[in-house]
Structures are given as C-alpha cells and as structure tokens.
C-alpha cells in the first residue's frame, strides 16, 4: 500500500473567489502512483473552504449572494471586537474577518475524501474540487493525501 502527501500552495485572487483545484488533485493522484484507493483534500485554514460542485458562473454567483445574505460583512462580530477578544491574537495586525469564520463554520468543509480508480479521482460528470476564499487574499495550502494500491 502506498501513502503519499503532497502540499499545493496558492494565493486566492480576491475575497469570495472560487479557485478550481481539480487539476492539482489529478496531478497529486498521478504523482502518488496510486491507481486504486482514496485521495483526501484538506484545507488547514479557518477562513476558506473546500467544495465539490459544478464550475458554473451562475451557480457561483448564486452561492456568493446567498452567503452574503446569511452572513453579511457589515454586522458586528465578537471575533473582531478587540475590546473583548483575548484569544488567538496576532502581535502585528489582527484582521477583521469574523464574517469569514462564521461562513466557514456554516459550510464546515475543510476536507473531502474522493475515491481513486484507474489512477483518476472519481468525480461526477460536472464535479470539480473548489476552494472558496472567505477572507482577503492570502497564501493558502491544500494538502492532498493519497493512499491505496
């Protein structure tokens, strides 16, 4: 049995941007040498999310609009209130990103397990692996862990 971990680094272009990671997933599977098994895609960040869905402009616009209705950026977030927040503070600059944390908690997708067969991830006809940036653009990592024969 093989077990390979590959980390992909990227910078998202803007807040609420979708980044298609499907080719990176396919490359990780190919580079692992696994032909039958499982690929796990994991995002070790608290203000972005991984989704498996269709890459279609209208669907992405609909999703962004519904998320903004559910969790508007202009509201009060205790996470952003430095008069009351005492945990997990950075020394230099603390970002006002309470909205991004709430959106990520609602979505709760920091990883996906995707079956691998014949050396390919088994995604549906229209499915793509997508990163959704919920905060300002910054460097991100996606960890692909591929296991199998």
N, C-alpha and C positions, 0 to 999 in steps of 0.2 A: 504494500500500500504506500502511495506517495502522499506527502503533505507539504504544500508549498505556500508561503505567504509573500505576497507582492504588494508594495505600497505605491499608490499613484498620488502624485501631488498636483494640485491645480489652484488657480485663483479664480473665483467666480467673478463674472463681469460686472454685476450690479445686484442690489437688493431685489429679491423676488425673481431672480433669474433661474431658469432651468438649465442644467448642463447635462448633456447626454453622455453617459459613461458606458454605453453598451459596447463600443469598440474596445475600450480599456478592459472590460470584463472578458470579452472574447480573447483578447491578447493574453490576459492573465491565465486563462484556461489553456490556451495553446502553449504558452511558455512553461506551464507546470508539467506538461506531458501527460496529464490525466485525461483519459478518454471516457471513463465512466465513474461518476461519483457526484460530488457536490461542490459548488462554489458559494462561499459566503462573502457578501459585500458588506463591509462595516464602515460606518462613519463615526469617528471618535470626537465629534463636536456637538455642542449643545444648542447651536443656533442655525443648523441646517438639517436637512432631512434627505433620506433616500426613498424614492418612489419607484414602483414598477407600474408603468402606464404607457399610454399612447403618446407619441410625439406629434401633437397636432395643435397649431396655434390657437384655435378657438377653445379647445379644452383647457389649455394652459391659462389663457386669459380668464376663462370662467373660474378656474380654481383660485387664481390670484384675487379676483374680485370677491369671491365668497370668503376667503381667508381674511381679507381686509374688513369685510362686514362683521365677521365673527370676532376678530381681534384687531381693532383699529390702532394705528400707531399713535394717535394724538391723545390717548387716555392716560390717566395716572397708573403707574405700575410701581408697586412697592420695591421691586428689584432696582429701579432707577433712583429711588429716594435715598440719597447718601446721608441724610439726616437720621435715617432709621436703620439702614443696612449696615451690617457689621461683618458679614461673612464673604469669603472669596473675593476680596478686593485686590485690584492691581495697584502697585505703587505709583505708576505714572499717570495713566489715563483710564478712567472707568467709563465704559461705553453705556449709552442709554439704549439698551436693547431688551428691555423687559418684554415687549411685544414679541420679539423673535423667540424668546424662551417659552412663552405661553403657546405660540403657534407650534413649536416643536413638540411640546408636551401633548398637545391635542393630536398631532399626527403620529407621534411615538414610533416612527420607523427609522431606527438608526442602523438596522441591518436587514438583509434579505438572504435567505438560503435558496439557491437556484440549482436545480438538478443539472448534471452534465451527462450527456450521452453522445457517443461517437465523436468525442472531442469538442463538442459545442454546448454552450448553455442552452437549456430548453426553455426559451421564452416563447410566449404565444405570438401569433402572427403579427400583431401590432405592438406588442410589449417592448419597451425599452427600459433600461436602468437609468434613472434620472436623479441628479442631485438638485434639490431646491434650496437655494440660498435665502435664508430668512433675515439675515443681518446685512451690514455693509460688506462690500467685497473684502475678502481676506484670503490668506493662504489656507488651503484645506488639504486634508489627506483622506484618501479612501483606501482601506485595507481589503485586499482580496485574499481569502484563504481557500485554497483549492485542495480537496482531499479525494482520494479514490485510486482506482487502478489505471 
